[in-house]
Amino acid sequence: MNRDQLVTVLKPISPAVSAIAESVLRDANIPYVIGGDQAFQNLYSIGPTEIQVHEADAEAAKELLNSL
């Protein structure tokens, strides 16, 4: 995934919200990356993170994640 074409769709407030968002996007077959300050992705968050998707998937991802 080209990082130049990524859009941030969520800035999770906790690792739990991040895990739920990842699950939702995975179930919808929307590829994503997690950016931000993380020591071990998906295991130990040590700072703010953001979930990014390809710009073509951004609207669909935002709709799926708008309640988180």
All heavy atoms as TSV, in Angstrom:
chain	resi	resn	atom	element	x	y	z
A	1	MET	N	N	0.849	-1.165	0.000
A	1	MET	CA	C	0.000	0.000	0.000
A	1	MET	C	C	0.898	1.232	0.000
A	1	MET	O	O	1.750	1.375	0.844
A	1	MET	CB	C	-0.903	-0.029	1.235
A	1	MET	CG	C	-1.979	1.006	1.204
A	1	MET	SD	S	-3.083	0.954	2.651
A	1	MET	CE	C	-3.881	-0.616	2.452
A	2	ASN	N	N	0.696	2.120	-0.938
A	2	ASN	CA	C	1.482	3.333	-1.051
A	2	ASN	C	C	1.045	4.331	0.014
A	2	ASN	O	O	-0.084	4.785	0.031
A	2	ASN	CB	C	1.304	3.922	-2.450
A	2	ASN	CG	C	2.172	5.126	-2.685
A	2	ASN	OD1	O	2.757	5.678	-1.761
A	2	ASN	ND2	N	2.252	5.534	-3.931
A	3	ARG	N	N	1.946	4.686	0.926
A	3	ARG	CA	C	1.605	5.595	2.033
A	3	ARG	C	C	1.208	6.982	1.552
A	3	ARG	O	O	0.533	7.710	2.272
A	3	ARG	CB	C	2.764	5.679	3.023
A	3	ARG	CG	C	2.907	4.419	3.832
A	3	ARG	CD	C	3.762	4.673	5.050
A	3	ARG	NE	N	3.848	3.487	5.868
A	3	ARG	CZ	C	3.062	3.247	6.906
A	3	ARG	NH1	N	2.136	4.083	7.239
A	3	ARG	NH2	N	3.209	2.141	7.608
A	4	ASP	N	N	1.592	7.377	0.336
A	4	ASP	CA	C	1.219	8.687	-0.184
A	4	ASP	C	C	-0.277	8.778	-0.464
A	4	ASP	O	O	-0.817	9.865	-0.549
A	4	ASP	CB	C	1.983	9.000	-1.464
A	4	ASP	CG	C	3.469	9.184	-1.213
A	4	ASP	OD1	O	3.843	9.510	-0.075
A	4	ASP	OD2	O	4.239	8.992	-2.162
A	5	GLN	N	N	-0.936	7.654	-0.595
A	5	GLN	CA	C	-2.349	7.646	-0.934
A	5	GLN	C	C	-3.215	7.196	0.239
A	5	GLN	O	O	-4.347	6.790	0.053
A	5	GLN	CB	C	-2.583	6.730	-2.130
A	5	GLN	CG	C	-1.852	7.192	-3.364
A	5	GLN	CD	C	-1.940	6.179	-4.481
A	5	GLN	OE1	O	-2.254	5.017	-4.272
A	5	GLN	NE2	N	-1.674	6.613	-5.687
A	6	LEU	N	N	-2.683	7.275	1.454
A	6	LEU	CA	C	-3.429	6.850	2.627
A	6	LEU	C	C	-4.180	8.012	3.255
A	6	LEU	O	O	-3.718	9.149	3.245
A	6	LEU	CB	C	-2.490	6.237	3.662
A	6	LEU	CG	C	-1.804	4.945	3.249
A	6	LEU	CD1	C	-0.865	4.483	4.350
A	6	LEU	CD2	C	-2.820	3.872	2.933
A	7	VAL	N	N	-5.345	7.689	3.814
A	7	VAL	CA	C	-6.188	8.667	4.481
A	7	VAL	C	C	-6.448	8.160	5.889
A	7	VAL	O	O	-6.787	6.989	6.085
A	7	VAL	CB	C	-7.528	8.829	3.723
A	7	VAL	CG1	C	-8.465	9.758	4.466
A	7	VAL	CG2	C	-7.292	9.311	2.312
A	8	THR	N	N	-6.306	9.023	6.872
A	8	THR	CA	C	-6.620	8.645	8.243
A	8	THR	C	C	-8.131	8.643	8.413
A	8	THR	O	O	-8.800	9.639	8.130
A	8	THR	CB	C	-5.982	9.637	9.244
A	8	THR	OG1	O	-4.568	9.577	9.085
A	8	THR	CG2	C	-6.347	9.277	10.676
A	9	VAL	N	N	-8.668	7.502	8.843
A	9	VAL	CA	C	-10.115	7.387	9.026
A	9	VAL	C	C	-10.516	7.303	10.493
A	9	VAL	O	O	-11.695	7.460	10.811
A	9	VAL	CB	C	-10.688	6.183	8.247
A	9	VAL	CG1	C	-10.561	6.412	6.745
A	9	VAL	CG2	C	-10.030	4.876	8.646
A	10	LEU	N	N	-9.544	7.058	11.372
A	10	LEU	CA	C	-9.862	6.974	12.792
A	10	LEU	C	C	-8.602	7.172	13.613
A	10	LEU	O	O	-7.544	6.664	13.258
A	10	LEU	CB	C	-10.476	5.604	13.126
A	10	LEU	CG	C	-10.928	5.382	14.566
A	10	LEU	CD1	C	-12.133	6.262	14.889
A	10	LEU	CD2	C	-11.281	3.923	14.799
A	11	LYS	N	N	-8.745	7.902	14.704
A	11	LYS	CA	C	-7.683	8.032	15.703
A	11	LYS	C	C	-8.237	7.412	16.978
A	11	LYS	O	O	-8.907	8.088	17.761
A	11	LYS	CB	C	-7.290	9.492	15.900
A	11	LYS	CG	C	-6.624	10.085	14.682
A	11	LYS	CD	C	-6.172	11.495	14.915
A	11	LYS	CE	C	-5.479	12.014	13.666
A	11	LYS	NZ	N	-4.971	13.364	13.855
A	12	PRO	N	N	-8.012	6.107	17.159
A	12	PRO	CA	C	-8.606	5.393	18.290
A	12	PRO	C	C	-8.187	5.999	19.628
A	12	PRO	O	O	-7.046	6.421	19.808
A	12	PRO	CB	C	-8.056	3.971	18.158
A	12	PRO	CG	C	-7.584	3.858	16.755
A	12	PRO	CD	C	-7.180	5.234	16.343
A	13	ILE	N	N	-9.136	5.981	20.572
A	13	ILE	CA	C	-8.856	6.538	21.896
A	13	ILE	C	C	-8.270	5.508	22.838
A	13	ILE	O	O	-7.849	5.849	23.939
A	13	ILE	CB	C	-10.134	7.149	22.509
A	13	ILE	CG1	C	-11.241	6.102	22.599
A	13	ILE	CG2	C	-10.581	8.364	21.717
A	13	ILE	CD1	C	-12.474	6.546	23.346
A	14	SER	N	N	-8.256	4.239	22.408
A	14	SER	CA	C	-7.688	3.179	23.237
A	14	SER	C	C	-7.319	1.989	22.356
A	14	SER	O	O	-7.824	1.865	21.235
A	14	SER	CB	C	-8.687	2.743	24.307
A	14	SER	OG	O	-9.735	1.993	23.716
A	15	PRO	N	N	-6.488	1.087	22.873
A	15	PRO	CA	C	-6.165	-0.128	22.120
A	15	PRO	C	C	-7.404	-0.981	21.835
A	15	PRO	O	O	-7.480	-1.637	20.801
A	15	PRO	CB	C	-5.185	-0.865	23.028
A	15	PRO	CG	C	-4.571	0.196	23.860
A	15	PRO	CD	C	-5.661	1.220	24.081
A	16	ALA	N	N	-8.386	-0.942	22.723
A	16	ALA	CA	C	-9.611	-1.720	22.503
A	16	ALA	C	C	-10.376	-1.199	21.289
A	16	ALA	O	O	-10.857	-1.980	20.456
A	16	ALA	CB	C	-10.495	-1.690	23.743
A	17	VAL	N	N	-10.492	0.115	21.176
A	17	VAL	CA	C	-11.179	0.713	20.021
A	17	VAL	C	C	-10.410	0.393	18.749
A	17	VAL	O	O	-11.007	0.093	17.712
A	17	VAL	CB	C	-11.358	2.233	20.221
A	17	VAL	CG1	C	-11.878	2.890	18.955
A	17	VAL	CG2	C	-12.293	2.514	21.388
A	18	SER	N	N	-9.100	0.422	18.824
A	18	SER	CA	C	-8.270	0.082	17.671
A	18	SER	C	C	-8.527	-1.357	17.224
A	18	SER	O	O	-8.679	-1.627	16.030
A	18	SER	CB	C	-6.792	0.275	18.020
A	18	SER	OG	O	-5.983	-0.010	16.910
A	19	ALA	N	N	-8.601	-2.270	18.174
A	19	ALA	CA	C	-8.843	-3.681	17.848
A	19	ALA	C	C	-10.213	-3.869	17.199
A	19	ALA	O	O	-10.354	-4.634	16.235
A	19	ALA	CB	C	-8.726	-4.533	19.101
A	20	ILE	N	N	-11.215	-3.169	17.702
A	20	ILE	CA	C	-12.552	-3.265	17.115
A	20	ILE	C	C	-12.543	-2.710	15.698
A	20	ILE	O	O	-13.104	-3.321	14.778
A	20	ILE	CB	C	-13.588	-2.528	17.987
A	20	ILE	CG1	C	-13.751	-3.249	19.322
A	20	ILE	CG2	C	-14.923	-2.396	17.262
A	20	ILE	CD1	C	-14.512	-2.455	20.369
A	21	ALA	N	N	-11.904	-1.556	15.503
A	21	ALA	CA	C	-11.840	-0.949	14.176
A	21	ALA	C	C	-11.132	-1.866	13.188
A	21	ALA	O	O	-11.574	-2.031	12.051
A	21	ALA	CB	C	-11.122	0.398	14.259
A	22	GLU	N	N	-10.044	-2.476	13.624
A	22	GLU	CA	C	-9.319	-3.410	12.759
A	22	GLU	C	C	-10.221	-4.573	12.351
A	22	GLU	O	O	-10.234	-4.986	11.189
A	22	GLU	CB	C	-8.089	-3.944	13.464
A	22	GLU	CG	C	-7.004	-2.920	13.646
A	22	GLU	CD	C	-5.820	-3.492	14.394
A	22	GLU	OE1	O	-5.214	-4.447	13.868
A	22	GLU	OE2	O	-5.524	-3.000	15.494
A	23	SER	N	N	-10.975	-5.093	13.290
A	23	SER	CA	C	-11.873	-6.204	13.012
A	23	SER	C	C	-12.949	-5.807	12.001
A	23	SER	O	O	-13.260	-6.553	11.068
A	23	SER	CB	C	-12.518	-6.688	14.313
A	23	SER	OG	O	-13.438	-7.719	14.062
A	24	VAL	N	N	-13.517	-4.627	12.189
A	24	VAL	CA	C	-14.554	-4.137	11.280
A	24	VAL	C	C	-14.001	-3.991	9.863
A	24	VAL	O	O	-14.625	-4.427	8.888
A	24	VAL	CB	C	-15.128	-2.794	11.796
A	24	VAL	CG1	C	-15.980	-2.116	10.734
A	24	VAL	CG2	C	-15.932	-3.018	13.073
A	25	LEU	N	N	-12.825	-3.388	9.748
A	25	LEU	CA	C	-12.231	-3.202	8.424
A	25	LEU	C	C	-11.829	-4.527	7.790
A	25	LEU	O	O	-12.032	-4.734	6.589
A	25	LEU	CB	C	-11.020	-2.270	8.517
A	25	LEU	CG	C	-11.342	-0.826	8.901
A	25	LEU	CD1	C	-10.057	-0.031	9.106
A	25	LEU	CD2	C	-12.230	-0.163	7.864
A	26	ARG	N	N	-11.298	-5.424	8.595
A	26	ARG	CA	C	-10.921	-6.749	8.086
A	26	ARG	C	C	-12.156	-7.487	7.564
A	26	ARG	O	O	-12.126	-8.079	6.483
A	26	ARG	CB	C	-10.225	-7.531	9.195
A	26	ARG	CG	C	-9.425	-8.699	8.743
A	26	ARG	CD	C	-8.541	-9.347	9.809
A	26	ARG	NE	N	-8.966	-9.168	11.204
A	26	ARG	CZ	C	-8.393	-8.333	12.080
A	26	ARG	NH1	N	-7.380	-7.585	11.722
A	26	ARG	NH2	N	-8.838	-8.246	13.319
A	27	ASP	N	N	-13.261	-7.439	8.323
A	27	ASP	CA	C	-14.494	-8.100	7.893
A	27	ASP	C	C	-15.052	-7.504	6.604
A	27	ASP	O	O	-15.702	-8.196	5.826
A	27	ASP	CB	C	-15.558	-8.025	8.989
A	27	ASP	CG	C	-15.259	-8.936	10.164
A	27	ASP	OD1	O	-14.354	-9.803	10.059
A	27	ASP	OD2	O	-15.926	-8.785	11.214
A	28	ALA	N	N	-14.795	-6.210	6.391
A	28	ALA	CA	C	-15.268	-5.535	5.180
A	28	ALA	C	C	-14.260	-5.632	4.033
A	28	ALA	O	O	-14.474	-5.045	2.975
A	28	ALA	CB	C	-15.546	-4.069	5.489
A	29	ASN	N	N	-13.169	-6.366	4.257
A	29	ASN	CA	C	-12.113	-6.524	3.243
A	29	ASN	C	C	-11.523	-5.186	2.803
A	29	ASN	O	O	-11.229	-4.992	1.623
A	29	ASN	CB	C	-12.627	-7.312	2.039
A	29	ASN	CG	C	-12.921	-8.742	2.396
A	29	ASN	OD1	O	-12.143	-9.372	3.096
A	29	ASN	ND2	N	-14.051	-9.242	1.953
A	30	ILE	N	N	-11.367	-4.277	3.766
A	30	ILE	CA	C	-10.734	-2.990	3.490
A	30	ILE	C	C	-9.320	-3.039	4.069
A	30	ILE	O	O	-9.150	-3.134	5.286
A	30	ILE	CB	C	-11.525	-1.829	4.116
A	30	ILE	CG1	C	-12.921	-1.748	3.478
A	30	ILE	CG2	C	-10.778	-0.506	3.938
A	30	ILE	CD1	C	-13.828	-0.690	4.091
A	31	PRO	N	N	-8.305	-2.986	3.203
A	31	PRO	CA	C	-6.925	-2.995	3.696
A	31	PRO	C	C	-6.656	-1.732	4.521
A	31	PRO	O	O	-7.145	-0.651	4.196
A	31	PRO	CB	C	-6.078	-2.987	2.427
A	31	PRO	CG	C	-6.992	-3.373	1.328
A	31	PRO	CD	C	-8.364	-2.957	1.749
A	32	TYR	N	N	-5.862	-1.875	5.573
A	32	TYR	CA	C	-5.569	-0.745	6.450
A	32	TYR	C	C	-4.146	-0.860	6.983
A	32	TYR	O	O	-3.536	-1.922	6.933
A	32	TYR	CB	C	-6.551	-0.699	7.625
A	32	TYR	CG	C	-6.447	-1.903	8.518
A	32	TYR	CD1	C	-5.582	-1.913	9.604
A	32	TYR	CD2	C	-7.189	-3.051	8.260
A	32	TYR	CE1	C	-5.461	-3.038	10.412
A	32	TYR	CE2	C	-7.077	-4.173	9.054
A	32	TYR	CZ	C	-6.216	-4.155	10.134
A	32	TYR	OH	O	-6.089	-5.267	10.921
A	33	VAL	N	N	-3.655	0.251	7.488
A	33	VAL	CA	C	-2.392	0.273	8.210
A	33	VAL	C	C	-2.621	1.066	9.479
A	33	VAL	O	O	-3.509	1.911	9.560
A	33	VAL	CB	C	-1.223	0.884	7.398
A	33	VAL	CG1	C	-0.893	0.048	6.190
A	33	VAL	CG2	C	-1.511	2.302	7.014
A	34	ILE	N	N	-1.808	0.768	10.475
A	34	ILE	CA	C	-1.868	1.511	11.717
A	34	ILE	C	C	-0.608	2.342	11.804
A	34	ILE	O	O	0.503	1.821	11.708
A	34	ILE	CB	C	-1.977	0.571	12.929
A	34	ILE	CG1	C	-3.274	-0.216	12.836
A	34	ILE	CG2	C	-1.914	1.368	14.225
A	34	ILE	CD1	C	-3.481	-1.177	13.958
A	35	GLY	N	N	-0.791	3.629	11.960
A	35	GLY	CA	C	0.340	4.528	12.081
A	35	GLY	C	C	0.390	5.118	13.478
A	35	GLY	O	O	-0.533	4.956	14.271
A	36	GLY	N	N	1.458	5.778	13.774
A	36	GLY	CA	C	1.594	6.411	15.074
A	36	GLY	C	C	2.682	5.766	15.888
A	36	GLY	O	O	3.483	4.984	15.393
A	37	ASP	N	N	2.683	6.082	17.159
A	37	ASP	CA	C	3.713	5.597	18.075
A	37	ASP	C	C	3.300	4.267	18.671
A	37	ASP	O	O	2.536	4.221	19.628
A	37	ASP	CB	C	3.948	6.603	19.204
A	37	ASP	CG	C	4.415	7.939	18.678
A	37	ASP	OD1	O	5.082	7.945	17.633
A	37	ASP	OD2	O	4.121	8.954	19.315
A	38	GLN	N	N	3.784	3.181	18.108
A	38	GLN	CA	C	3.502	1.855	18.648
A	38	GLN	C	C	4.789	1.054	18.685
A	38	GLN	O	O	5.534	1.032	17.714
A	38	GLN	CB	C	2.491	1.094	17.799
A	38	GLN	CG	C	1.086	1.596	17.951
A	38	GLN	CD	C	0.091	0.613	17.358
A	38	GLN	OE1	O	0.463	-0.230	16.560
A	38	GLN	NE2	N	-1.126	0.715	17.765
A	39	ALA	N	N	5.016	0.406	19.820
A	39	ALA	CA	C	6.208	-0.434	19.930
A	39	ALA	C	C	5.998	-1.746	19.191
A	39	ALA	O	O	6.820	-2.160	18.391
A	39	ALA	CB	C	6.544	-0.686	21.390
A	40	PHE	N	N	4.905	-2.399	19.474
A	40	PHE	CA	C	4.559	-3.663	18.832
A	40	PHE	C	C	3.140	-3.521	18.307
A	40	PHE	O	O	2.191	-3.540	19.076
A	40	PHE	CB	C	4.633	-4.827	19.819
A	40	PHE	CG	C	5.985	-4.984	20.435
A	40	PHE	CD1	C	6.228	-4.522	21.711
A	40	PHE	CD2	C	7.008	-5.582	19.735
A	40	PHE	CE1	C	7.479	-4.649	22.279
A	40	PHE	CE2	C	8.260	-5.721	20.296
A	40	PHE	CZ	C	8.499	-5.251	21.569
A	41	GLN	N	N	3.015	-3.360	16.998
A	41	GLN	CA	C	1.709	-3.142	16.404
A	41	GLN	C	C	0.716	-4.192	16.876
A	41	GLN	O	O	1.002	-5.368	16.897
A	41	GLN	CB	C	1.825	-3.170	14.882
A	41	GLN	CG	C	0.529	-2.819	14.195
A	41	GLN	CD	C	0.724	-2.635	12.714
A	41	GLN	OE1	O	1.779	-2.236	12.272
A	41	GLN	NE2	N	-0.291	-2.923	11.958
A	42	ASN	N	N	-0.442	-3.737	17.267
A	42	ASN	CA	C	-1.569	-4.557	17.726
A	42	ASN	C	C	-1.360	-5.158	19.112
A	42	ASN	O	O	-2.240	-5.850	19.594
A	42	ASN	CB	C	-1.885	-5.686	16.748
A	42	ASN	CG	C	-2.260	-5.175	15.388
A	42	ASN	OD1	O	-2.820	-4.100	15.251
A	42	ASN	ND2	N	-1.955	-5.953	14.380
A	43	LEU	N	N	-0.236	-4.929	19.754
A	43	LEU	CA	C	-0.025	-5.511	21.071
A	43	LEU	C	C	0.061	-4.460	22.168
A	43	LEU	O	O	-0.664	-4.522	23.141
A	43	LEU	CB	C	1.247	-6.372	21.083
A	43	LEU	CG	C	1.210	-7.609	20.211
A	43	LEU	CD1	C	2.570	-8.312	20.262
A	43	LEU	CD2	C	0.111	-8.551	20.633
A	44	TYR	N	N	0.971	-3.522	22.009
A	44	TYR	CA	C	1.217	-2.546	23.066
A	44	TYR	C	C	1.253	-1.142	22.479
A	44	TYR	O	O	2.260	-0.748	21.900
A	44	TYR	CB	C	2.555	-2.824	23.759
A	44	TYR	CG	C	2.655	-4.216	24.321
A	44	TYR	CD1	C	3.435	-5.171	23.696
A	44	TYR	CD2	C	1.964	-4.565	25.470
A	44	TYR	CE1	C	3.524	-6.454	24.197
A	44	TYR	CE2	C	2.051	-5.846	25.978
A	44	TYR	CZ	C	2.831	-6.780	25.340
A	44	TYR	OH	O	2.921	-8.041	25.827
A	45	SER	N	N	0.204	-0.382	22.667
A	45	SER	CA	C	0.207	1.005	22.216
A	45	SER	C	C	0.917	1.856	23.260
A	45	SER	O	O	0.642	1.735	24.440
A	45	SER	CB	C	-1.219	1.522	22.043
A	45	SER	OG	O	-1.861	0.853	20.999
A	46	ILE	N	N	1.803	2.700	22.810
A	46	ILE	CA	C	2.501	3.565	23.751
A	46	ILE	C	C	2.299	5.031	23.409
A	46	ILE	O	O	2.981	5.890	23.921
A	46	ILE	CB	C	4.006	3.232	23.803
A	46	ILE	CG1	C	4.629	3.386	22.421
A	46	ILE	CG2	C	4.247	1.877	24.391
A	46	ILE	CD1	C	6.137	3.346	22.426
A	47	GLY	N	N	1.394	5.340	22.559
A	47	GLY	CA	C	1.112	6.713	22.186
A	47	GLY	C	C	-0.059	6.757	21.232
A	47	GLY	O	O	-0.686	5.745	20.957
A	48	PRO	N	N	-0.351	7.944	20.728
A	48	PRO	CA	C	-1.489	8.072	19.819
A	48	PRO	C	C	-1.275	7.270	18.535
A	48	PRO	O	O	-0.158	7.184	18.033
A	48	PRO	CB	C	-1.560	9.562	19.531
A	48	PRO	CG	C	-0.331	10.165	20.077
A	48	PRO	CD	C	0.338	9.183	20.964
A	49	THR	N	N	-2.335	6.696	18.054
A	49	THR	CA	C	-2.268	5.930	16.813
A	49	THR	C	C	-3.340	6.443	15.859
A	49	THR	O	O	-4.229	7.191	16.241
A	49	THR	CB	C	-2.512	4.423	17.054
A	49	THR	OG1	O	-3.805	4.254	17.604
A	49	THR	CG2	C	-1.469	3.833	17.973
A	50	GLU	N	N	-3.238	6.016	14.629
A	50	GLU	CA	C	-4.268	6.337	13.644
A	50	GLU	C	C	-4.401	5.165	12.690
A	50	GLU	O	O	-3.433	4.464	12.406
A	50	GLU	CB	C	-3.942	7.627	12.899
A	50	GLU	CG	C	-2.570	7.673	12.299
A	50	GLU	CD	C	-2.218	9.043	11.756
A	50	GLU	OE1	O	-2.618	10.063	12.338
A	50	GLU	OE2	O	-1.542	9.068	10.713
A	51	ILE	N	N	-5.619	4.964	12.241
A	51	ILE	CA	C	-5.889	3.899	11.277
A	51	ILE	C	C	-6.079	4.571	9.925
A	51	ILE	O	O	-6.871	5.503	9.789
A	51	ILE	CB	C	-7.120	3.084	11.687
A	51	ILE	CG1	C	-6.833	2.386	13.019
A	51	ILE	CG2	C	-7.482	2.072	10.593
A	51	ILE	CD1	C	-7.970	1.575	13.562
A	52	GLN	N	N	-5.321	4.073	8.954
A	52	GLN	CA	C	-5.337	4.659	7.624
A	52	GLN	C	C	-5.727	3.617	6.588
A	52	GLN	O	O	-5.377	2.446	6.718
A	52	GLN	CB	C	-3.961	5.227	7.281
A	52	GLN	CG	C	-3.522	6.327	8.234
A	52	GLN	CD	C	-2.123	6.807	7.924
A	52	GLN	OE1	O	-1.237	6.027	7.631
A	52	GLN	NE2	N	-1.936	8.122	7.982
A	53	VAL	N	N	-6.444	4.089	5.574
A	53	VAL	CA	C	-6.843	3.239	4.457
A	53	VAL	C	C	-6.509	3.965	3.163
A	53	VAL	O	O	-6.240	5.167	3.160
A	53	VAL	CB	C	-8.356	2.895	4.497
A	53	VAL	CG1	C	-8.718	2.173	5.782
A	53	VAL	CG2	C	-9.216	4.125	4.320
A	54	HIS	N	N	-6.546	3.227	2.066
A	54	HIS	CA	C	-6.341	3.828	0.755
A	54	HIS	C	C	-7.461	4.839	0.528
A	54	HIS	O	O	-8.597	4.633	0.939
A	54	HIS	CB	C	-6.362	2.737	-0.328
A	54	HIS	CG	C	-5.909	3.224	-1.647
A	54	HIS	ND1	N	-6.748	3.843	-2.534
A	54	HIS	CD2	C	-4.683	3.200	-2.237
A	54	HIS	CE1	C	-6.075	4.173	-3.614
A	54	HIS	NE2	N	-4.814	3.793	-3.455
A	55	GLU	N	N	-7.138	5.937	-0.127
A	55	GLU	CA	C	-8.124	7.000	-0.299
A	55	GLU	C	C	-9.399	6.528	-0.999
A	55	GLU	O	O	-10.481	7.045	-0.717
A	55	GLU	CB	C	-7.518	8.202	-1.022
A	55	GLU	CG	C	-7.010	7.926	-2.417
A	55	GLU	CD	C	-6.237	9.104	-3.001
A	55	GLU	OE1	O	-6.267	10.200	-2.422
A	55	GLU	OE2	O	-5.604	8.905	-4.033
A	56	ALA	N	N	-9.318	5.524	-1.853
A	56	ALA	CA	C	-10.508	5.000	-2.531
A	56	ALA	C	C	-11.453	4.288	-1.564
A	56	ALA	O	O	-12.647	4.174	-1.832
A	56	ALA	CB	C	-10.097	4.053	-3.658
A	57	ASP	N	N	-10.929	3.813	-0.433
A	57	ASP	CA	C	-11.742	3.117	0.565
A	57	ASP	C	C	-12.142	4.008	1.740
A	57	ASP	O	O	-12.837	3.563	2.655
A	57	ASP	CB	C	-10.966	1.917	1.130
A	57	ASP	CG	C	-10.694	0.860	0.085
A	57	ASP	OD1	O	-11.575	0.619	-0.767
A	57	ASP	OD2	O	-9.595	0.270	0.117
A	58	ALA	N	N	-11.704	5.257	1.727
A	58	ALA	CA	C	-11.882	6.130	2.890
A	58	ALA	C	C	-13.347	6.349	3.263
A	58	ALA	O	O	-13.703	6.257	4.441
A	58	ALA	CB	C	-11.184	7.466	2.661
A	59	GLU	N	N	-14.192	6.642	2.316
A	59	GLU	CA	C	-15.594	6.919	2.642
A	59	GLU	C	C	-16.280	5.693	3.237
A	59	GLU	O	O	-17.000	5.795	4.237
A	59	GLU	CB	C	-16.359	7.416	1.411
A	59	GLU	CG	C	-15.989	8.836	1.014
A	59	GLU	CD	C	-16.167	9.852	2.145
A	59	GLU	OE1	O	-17.225	9.834	2.809
A	59	GLU	OE2	O	-15.237	10.644	2.374
A	60	ALA	N	N	-16.062	4.536	2.649
A	60	ALA	CA	C	-16.667	3.313	3.166
A	60	ALA	C	C	-16.151	3.014	4.566
A	60	ALA	O	O	-16.915	2.643	5.469
A	60	ALA	CB	C	-16.381	2.139	2.226
A	61	ALA	N	N	-14.853	3.195	4.776
A	61	ALA	CA	C	-14.257	2.940	6.084
A	61	ALA	C	C	-14.808	3.898	7.132
A	61	ALA	O	O	-15.151	3.491	8.254
A	61	ALA	CB	C	-12.739	3.058	6.004
A	62	LYS	N	N	-14.938	5.165	6.786
A	62	LYS	CA	C	-15.473	6.155	7.729
A	62	LYS	C	C	-16.905	5.808	8.127
A	62	LYS	O	O	-17.286	5.951	9.280
A	62	LYS	CB	C	-15.406	7.557	7.126
A	62	LYS	CG	C	-14.002	8.118	7.090
A	62	LYS	CD	C	-13.981	9.485	6.446
A	62	LYS	CE	C	-12.564	10.015	6.312
A	62	LYS	NZ	N	-12.527	11.325	5.631
A	63	GLU	N	N	-17.705	5.372	7.168
A	63	GLU	CA	C	-19.083	4.978	7.463
A	63	GLU	C	C	-19.107	3.797	8.435
A	63	GLU	O	O	-19.900	3.775	9.380
A	63	GLU	CB	C	-19.833	4.609	6.192
A	63	GLU	CG	C	-20.278	5.801	5.411
A	63	GLU	CD	C	-21.155	5.413	4.223
A	63	GLU	OE1	O	-21.979	4.485	4.367
A	63	GLU	OE2	O	-21.002	6.032	3.157
A	64	LEU	N	N	-18.243	2.819	8.218
A	64	LEU	CA	C	-18.202	1.656	9.084
A	64	LEU	C	C	-17.711	1.993	10.491
A	64	LEU	O	O	-18.128	1.365	11.455
A	64	LEU	CB	C	-17.291	0.573	8.481
A	64	LEU	CG	C	-17.815	-0.102	7.220
A	64	LEU	CD1	C	-16.703	-0.927	6.577
A	64	LEU	CD2	C	-19.006	-0.975	7.555
A	65	LEU	N	N	-16.844	2.971	10.593
A	65	LEU	CA	C	-16.199	3.270	11.873
A	65	LEU	C	C	-16.807	4.484	12.590
A	65	LEU	O	O	-16.371	4.821	13.684
A	65	LEU	CB	C	-14.710	3.523	11.649
A	65	LEU	CG	C	-13.920	2.395	11.002
A	65	LEU	CD1	C	-12.486	2.821	10.760
A	65	LEU	CD2	C	-13.975	1.142	11.869
A	66	ASN	N	N	-17.842	5.093	12.024
A	66	ASN	CA	C	-18.337	6.342	12.580
A	66	ASN	C	C	-18.922	6.213	13.990
A	66	ASN	O	O	-19.030	7.208	14.697
A	66	ASN	CB	C	-19.340	7.022	11.642
A	66	ASN	CG	C	-20.648	6.289	11.526
A	66	ASN	OD1	O	-20.880	5.282	12.179
A	66	ASN	ND2	N	-21.514	6.771	10.680
A	67	SER	N	N	-19.264	5.026	14.418
A	67	SER	CA	C	-19.835	4.875	15.753
A	67	SER	C	C	-18.787	4.547	16.818
A	67	SER	O	O	-19.125	4.413	17.999
A	67	SER	CB	C	-20.906	3.785	15.746
A	67	SER	OG	O	-20.328	2.538	15.438
A	68	LEU	N	N	-17.537	4.417	16.420
A	68	LEU	CA	C	-16.484	4.081	17.407
A	68	LEU	C	C	-15.936	5.312	18.086
A	68	LEU	O	O	-15.803	6.332	17.636
A	68	LEU	CB	C	-15.353	3.309	16.737
A	68	LEU	CG	C	-15.732	1.972	16.133
A	68	LEU	CD1	C	-14.502	1.319	15.518
A	68	LEU	CD2	C	-16.313	1.061	17.175
